[in-house]
Amino acid sequence: MDTLLPCRTNDPELWFAEHSAQVEQAKALCRTCPLIEGCLAGALERNEPWGVWGGEVFVDGVVVARKRGRGRPRKSENVAAA
């Protein structure tokens, strides 16, 4: 069964990456997993502090739409948020 689980067959660091592109890659891999619902439910139950779980990003124990990289946001991100 482990061979079907993306988090077991890819680099585990991907699910805890700092860069947005890697986080999005982990989320995409999660969407192919047969255990996505249970993984997300377990992460919510355990109050996971960070990482990608069940196709969602956790930051400080809260599910967020996307993980923002370190440093200042790009000017294009500020315009989009306004």
Protein Blocks (a to p, Z undefined) as FASTA:
>chain_A
ZZmpmklmmcfklmmcfblklmmmmmmmmmmpcklmmmmmmmmmnopabdceehiaceeh
iacfbdcdehjddfklmmmmZZ
